Amino acid sequence: MIASLVYRDRYFYPAVLAAWVLGMCILYIRYSFSSEPQSSIDLRDFDTVLHQKRMIMGSILELQGALTKEHDPEQRMHIHHNIGIAWYDLHSADRQSASLDTAIRYFEKSIESSPPIARFYYNLGRAYTTAGDHRRAEQWYERTLAVNPDHILALHNLGLLNYFEKHDRPRAREYLLRLLAVRSELPICNYVLGEIAMEDDSARNACRYYEQEIDLFEKFRMRPPGLPMSPDVLRYAAAMSHRQLMMLYSTRFADQAKAQEHFHRYLSLETDPARRRQSIEQMKHYWVVKE
């Protein structure tokens, strides 16, 4: 018994310790040589998001403090809505579903005792769009239009919702044409109208819409319009418009010069490698493509 204890203390524990040290050394070496340090740009982005979250949380606490002191129903209604906006902004920063759910609750609370206010209805619809609840989003956008028939953002979102989510081309066209009648220079709308015209086999109308989309992209690429649109979305709509024109001029109108012009402009805007390769393969059926 004593001999076994001596053996354990003299050989077993030192062997276990040596194996542990060796393993840690191997892990450290692998980490040192295979792990890449986080770039300074990523760190700056992280710091920016963290700063934004702190600022938003500060605003939320300040608004909640004001809510406890405010007794006027109308003022409380606006404070509830502003807290909802702050929570929605926090969701944009942290992408947490709990932040979005809280924003929706505050928006709904503000609407309970408010007169019809288009902005309140639209913001609730936008929150439901972000949550992926397109049925409720559509209801609140419609209520927005009942208060303000020319509400640009509600018309815009209803047009895209009906086209991309509900696949209802006639209603999408109706909303987008109403929108363009109110404000003619709006990106993305013309691209979607071009897609609808293509599905209706109206190539000439499709060309007109795609060309208008491209013109607007060139106009707004350095100065985005006053709408909550990502530059990536604007670029996508312009790239796909070039792609569709490339196909139309290759197949319908037999104008290879214009087809190649749109092809190269499409490639300069396309950021998706799979779509890029697919387009190159398609064009090889019509003319030689130099990759």
CORPE-V821536 format. One record per backbone hydrogen bond with DSSP energy under -1.0 kcal/mol. CO is the residue of the C=O (numbers start at 1). NH is the residue of the N-H. E is the energy in kcal/mol with one decimal. If there is no record, write none. Layout:
BEGIN
co=CO nh=NH e=E
co=CO nh=NH e=E
END
This chain:
BEGIN
co=1 nh=5 e=-1.9
co=2 nh=6 e=-2.4
co=3 nh=7 e=-2.4
co=4 nh=8 e=-2.4
co=5 nh=9 e=-2.6
co=6 nh=10 e=-2.6
co=7 nh=11 e=-2.7
co=7 nh=12 e=-1.2
co=8 nh=13 e=-2.3
co=11 nh=15 e=-1.8
co=12 nh=16 e=-2.5
co=13 nh=17 e=-2.7
co=14 nh=18 e=-2.4
co=15 nh=19 e=-2.3
co=16 nh=20 e=-2.3
co=17 nh=21 e=-2.5
co=18 nh=22 e=-2.4
co=19 nh=23 e=-2.5
co=20 nh=24 e=-2.4
co=21 nh=25 e=-2.2
co=22 nh=26 e=-2.3
co=23 nh=27 e=-2.5
co=24 nh=28 e=-2.5
co=25 nh=29 e=-2.6
co=26 nh=30 e=-2.7
co=27 nh=31 e=-2.5
co=28 nh=32 e=-2.7
co=29 nh=33 e=-2.1
co=30 nh=34 e=-2.3
co=31 nh=35 e=-1.9
co=39 nh=43 e=-2.0
co=40 nh=44 e=-2.4
co=41 nh=45 e=-2.6
co=42 nh=46 e=-2.6
co=43 nh=47 e=-2.6
co=44 nh=48 e=-2.5
co=45 nh=49 e=-2.6
co=46 nh=50 e=-2.7
co=47 nh=51 e=-2.5
co=48 nh=52 e=-2.6
co=49 nh=53 e=-2.8
co=50 nh=54 e=-2.2
co=51 nh=55 e=-2.4
co=52 nh=56 e=-2.7
co=53 nh=57 e=-2.7
co=54 nh=58 e=-2.1
co=55 nh=59 e=-2.0
co=56 nh=60 e=-2.6
co=57 nh=61 e=-2.5
co=58 nh=62 e=-2.1
co=59 nh=63 e=-2.7
co=60 nh=64 e=-2.7
co=61 nh=65 e=-2.0
co=62 nh=66 e=-2.0
co=63 nh=67 e=-2.1
co=64 nh=68 e=-1.6
co=66 nh=70 e=-1.3
co=72 nh=76 e=-2.5
co=73 nh=77 e=-2.1
co=74 nh=78 e=-1.7
co=75 nh=79 e=-2.3
co=76 nh=80 e=-2.8
co=77 nh=81 e=-1.9
co=78 nh=82 e=-2.5
co=79 nh=83 e=-2.4
co=80 nh=84 e=-2.0
co=81 nh=85 e=-2.2
co=82 nh=86 e=-2.1
co=83 nh=87 e=-2.4
co=84 nh=88 e=-2.3
co=85 nh=89 e=-2.6
co=86 nh=90 e=-2.1
co=87 nh=91 e=-2.2
co=88 nh=92 e=-1.9
co=89 nh=93 e=-1.2
co=90 nh=94 e=-3.2
co=91 nh=95 e=-2.8
co=96 nh=100 e=-1.3
co=97 nh=101 e=-2.7
co=98 nh=102 e=-2.1
co=99 nh=103 e=-2.0
co=100 nh=104 e=-2.3
co=101 nh=105 e=-2.0
co=102 nh=106 e=-2.1
co=103 nh=107 e=-2.5
co=104 nh=108 e=-2.7
co=105 nh=109 e=-2.1
co=106 nh=110 e=-2.3
co=107 nh=111 e=-1.5
co=108 nh=112 e=-1.3
co=117 nh=121 e=-2.0
co=118 nh=122 e=-2.8
co=119 nh=123 e=-2.4
co=120 nh=124 e=-1.7
co=121 nh=125 e=-2.2
co=122 nh=126 e=-2.8
co=123 nh=127 e=-2.0
co=124 nh=128 e=-2.2
co=125 nh=129 e=-2.2
co=126 nh=130 e=-2.4
co=127 nh=131 e=-1.8
co=128 nh=133 e=-2.4
co=129 nh=132 e=-1.3
co=132 nh=134 e=-1.3
co=133 nh=137 e=-2.2
co=134 nh=138 e=-2.5
co=135 nh=139 e=-1.7
co=136 nh=140 e=-2.1
co=137 nh=141 e=-2.3
co=138 nh=142 e=-2.4
co=139 nh=143 e=-1.9
co=140 nh=144 e=-1.8
co=141 nh=145 e=-2.1
co=142 nh=146 e=-1.6
co=143 nh=147 e=-1.1
co=144 nh=148 e=-2.9
co=148 nh=151 e=-1.8
co=151 nh=155 e=-2.3
co=152 nh=156 e=-2.5
co=153 nh=157 e=-2.7
co=154 nh=158 e=-2.4
co=155 nh=159 e=-2.2
co=156 nh=160 e=-2.1
co=157 nh=161 e=-2.6
co=158 nh=162 e=-2.4
co=159 nh=163 e=-1.6
co=160 nh=164 e=-3.0
co=161 nh=165 e=-1.7
co=161 nh=166 e=-2.0
co=162 nh=168 e=-3.3
co=168 nh=172 e=-2.2
co=169 nh=173 e=-2.9
co=170 nh=174 e=-2.2
co=171 nh=175 e=-2.4
co=172 nh=176 e=-2.4
co=173 nh=177 e=-2.6
co=174 nh=178 e=-2.0
co=175 nh=179 e=-2.3
co=176 nh=180 e=-2.6
co=177 nh=181 e=-1.6
co=178 nh=182 e=-1.1
co=179 nh=183 e=-2.8
co=184 nh=186 e=-1.4
co=187 nh=189 e=-1.2
co=188 nh=192 e=-2.2
co=189 nh=193 e=-2.4
co=190 nh=194 e=-2.3
co=191 nh=195 e=-2.1
co=192 nh=196 e=-2.3
co=193 nh=197 e=-2.4
co=194 nh=198 e=-2.1
co=195 nh=199 e=-2.1
co=196 nh=200 e=-1.5
co=197 nh=202 e=-3.0
co=198 nh=201 e=-1.6
co=202 nh=206 e=-2.2
co=203 nh=207 e=-2.6
co=204 nh=208 e=-2.0
co=205 nh=209 e=-2.3
co=206 nh=210 e=-2.8
co=207 nh=211 e=-2.6
co=208 nh=212 e=-2.0
co=209 nh=213 e=-2.3
co=210 nh=214 e=-2.2
co=211 nh=215 e=-2.3
co=212 nh=216 e=-2.2
co=213 nh=217 e=-2.0
co=214 nh=218 e=-2.3
co=215 nh=219 e=-1.7
co=216 nh=220 e=-2.6
co=217 nh=221 e=-1.7
co=225 nh=227 e=-2.9
co=227 nh=229 e=-2.7
co=230 nh=234 e=-1.8
co=231 nh=235 e=-2.4
co=232 nh=236 e=-2.3
co=233 nh=237 e=-2.4
co=234 nh=238 e=-2.0
co=235 nh=239 e=-2.8
co=236 nh=240 e=-2.8
co=237 nh=241 e=-1.6
co=238 nh=242 e=-2.2
co=239 nh=243 e=-2.2
co=240 nh=244 e=-2.5
co=241 nh=245 e=-2.3
co=242 nh=246 e=-2.5
co=243 nh=247 e=-1.9
co=244 nh=248 e=-2.6
co=245 nh=249 e=-2.8
co=246 nh=250 e=-1.1
co=247 nh=251 e=-2.3
co=248 nh=252 e=-1.9
co=248 nh=253 e=-2.0
co=249 nh=255 e=-2.4
co=255 nh=259 e=-2.2
co=256 nh=260 e=-2.6
co=257 nh=261 e=-2.0
co=258 nh=262 e=-2.5
co=259 nh=263 e=-2.1
co=260 nh=264 e=-2.4
co=261 nh=265 e=-1.9
co=262 nh=266 e=-2.4
co=263 nh=267 e=-2.3
co=264 nh=268 e=-1.5
co=266 nh=269 e=-1.2
co=266 nh=270 e=-2.3
co=272 nh=276 e=-2.2
co=273 nh=277 e=-2.5
co=274 nh=278 e=-2.3
co=275 nh=279 e=-2.4
co=276 nh=280 e=-2.0
co=277 nh=281 e=-2.4
co=278 nh=282 e=-2.2
co=279 nh=283 e=-2.3
co=280 nh=284 e=-1.3
co=282 nh=285 e=-1.4
co=283 nh=286 e=-1.4
co=283 nh=287 e=-2.5
END
